[in-house]
């Protein structure tokens, strides 16, 4: 069974789930900014994916993957960054049926 969480009404599922419609991939790679990447957290990643999902449609992100990746040694050495970690997140924006959405929310709230 895939791990599930909810963030601002959007269900994030680290695996597969039955859905009505697939709106396509959503992706976030923190790294455009050179500073304070490590100060970000998982909620920041979910927020970015949620914004992209809202633009596409749906009520969930399936196949949700996330984590941190080190930046190159070059950036760390020559740019004197406070940290050398970038966040990433990705998944598929989908529409779950009303019944499936309610079922998952109810399980998460218990």
C-alpha positions in Angstrom: 0.0 0.0 0.0 1.4 3.4 -1.0 2.0 6.1 1.5 -0.6 8.9 1.3 -0.7 12.4 2.7 -2.8 15.5 2.2 -1.5 19.1 1.7 -4.0 21.9 1.3 -6.7 19.6 0.1 -4.5 17.8 -2.4 -3.7 14.1 -1.9 -0.1 13.1 -2.5 0.3 9.3 -3.1 3.7 7.7 -3.3 2.5 5.0 -5.7 -0.4 4.1 -7.9 -4.1 4.8 -7.3 -7.1 4.4 -9.5 -8.1 7.7 -11.2 -10.6 9.1 -13.6 -8.3 11.4 -15.6 -4.6 12.0 -15.9 -3.6 15.6 -16.4 0.1 14.9 -16.9 3.4 15.3 -15.0 4.2 17.9 -12.4 7.8 18.5 -11.4 9.7 20.8 -9.1 13.5 21.2 -8.9 14.7 23.7 -6.4 18.0 25.2 -7.6 17.2 28.3 -9.6 18.1 30.3 -6.5 21.7 29.9 -5.2 20.9 30.5 -1.5 18.8 28.9 1.2 17.9 25.7 -0.7 18.4 23.5 2.4 16.1 25.7 4.4 13.2 24.5 2.3 11.2 21.6 3.5 8.8 18.9 2.1 5.8 21.3 2.5 7.6 23.7 0.2 8.0 21.0 -2.4 4.3 20.0 -2.1 3.3 23.7 -2.4 5.2 24.0 -5.7 3.7 20.8 -7.0 0.2 21.8 -5.8 0.4 25.1 -7.7 1.4 23.2 -10.9 -1.3 20.6 -10.3 -4.0 23.4 -9.8 -3.0 24.8 -13.2 -3.5 21.4 -14.8 -6.5 20.3 -12.8 -7.3 17.3 -10.6 -7.3 16.7 -6.9 -4.3 14.4 -6.4 -0.6 13.7 -7.3 0.2 10.0 -7.8 3.7 8.4 -8.2 4.9 11.2 -5.9 8.6 11.2 -5.4 10.7 13.7 -3.6 14.1 14.2 -1.9 17.3 16.2 -1.8 20.2 16.2 -4.2 23.7 17.6 -3.6 24.8 20.4 -5.9 28.0 20.1 -7.7 31.3 20.5 -5.8 32.1 23.4 -8.1 29.1 25.4 -6.9 29.9 24.6 -3.3 33.6 25.4 -3.6 33.6 28.6 -5.7 30.3 30.2 -4.9 30.6 29.8 -1.1 27.0 28.7 -0.7 25.5 28.3 2.7 24.4 24.8 1.7 24.8 22.4 -1.1 21.5 20.7 -1.3 18.6 21.1 -3.7 15.0 19.8 -3.2 13.1 18.0 -6.0 9.6 16.5 -6.4 7.6 15.0 -9.2 4.5 13.0 -9.9 1.3 12.8 -12.1 -1.6 15.2 -11.6 -4.8 13.2 -11.6 -8.5 13.4 -10.8 -9.7 10.8 -8.3 -13.4 10.0 -8.1 -15.3 11.8 -5.4 -15.8 8.5 -3.5 -12.1 7.6 -3.7 -11.0 11.1 -2.6 -13.4 11.0 0.4 -12.3 7.5 1.3 -8.6 8.5 1.4 -9.3 11.7 3.3 -11.3 9.8 5.9 -8.5 7.3 6.4 -5.9 10.0 6.7 -8.0 11.8 9.3 -8.5 8.7 11.5 
